């Protein structure tokens, strides 16, 4: 009968969310392309691996979108370009 009880599930941890002031402070330490990349990730919610896989053909400035190819779950998705 013990086998029917099962194991307790670990509780899910909430993600750490930075305040806008914390984001500004972190971005203030970055320069050039590193700052631009961090702003892109923050503004779109992209994962680091997704940002590193971006190609010029994935950017559509006319429509203000970025195509993320084979993101989480091997799915493609479109994101709005941050302002």
N, C-alpha and C positions, 0 to 999 in steps of 0.2 A: 504493500500500500504506500510505502514511502516514495516509490518511483512515480506515483501519480501526483504527488504534491508539486514537484518541479522546483526549480531554483528561483530565488527572488531576482527580479530584474533590477539592475542598477538604475538609480535615478538619473535623468538626463540633466546635464549641466546647461545652464543658460549661457549664451555667448557673451563675451565681454564687449560692451559698446562704448566707444570713446565719445566724449563730449565734443562739441564743435571747437571749444578752446583747446582741447588736447590735440585735435587734428591739426589745427593751425600751428601749434607749437612744434609738432613732429615735422610738418611740412617745412617749417622755418629752418630746420637743420639740414634739409636737402637742397641740392642745387642742380641746375641743368636738367639733363635727361632723367636723372633719378627722381627729381621733384615732379617732372612731367608725368613719369610713369606712375608714381604714387598718387598723383591727383587723378589720373585716369582710372586707376583701380578703385579709389575711394568714390569717385563720382559715378561710376557705373556699377559697382558691386562685383566686379570681375574677380575671379581668383587669380593668384599670381601666375599659375601655369597657363591660364587662358590668355592673360596679357602677354606672356612671353611667346605664345604661338600666333599672335596677330600678324597679319601681312597687310601690305598697302591695299590689296584688293578687297580686304574685309571692311575698309572704311568707305562709307558713302556720305560725303559731305553735303550732297544735294538734298538728301533726305534726313541728314543728321543722325545716322545710325551706324552701329558697329555690328558686324556679324561675328559671333563667337562660334567657331566650328568645333564640333566634337567636345563640348564642355562636359560637365558632370553627367554621367550616364550616357556618354557618347552622343549627346543631342546637340543640334545646332540651335542657336537662338539669336534674336536681334535685340540690341540694347540701344537706348538713346545716348547720343554723344552729350557729355556734360558741357555746360556753358562755361 
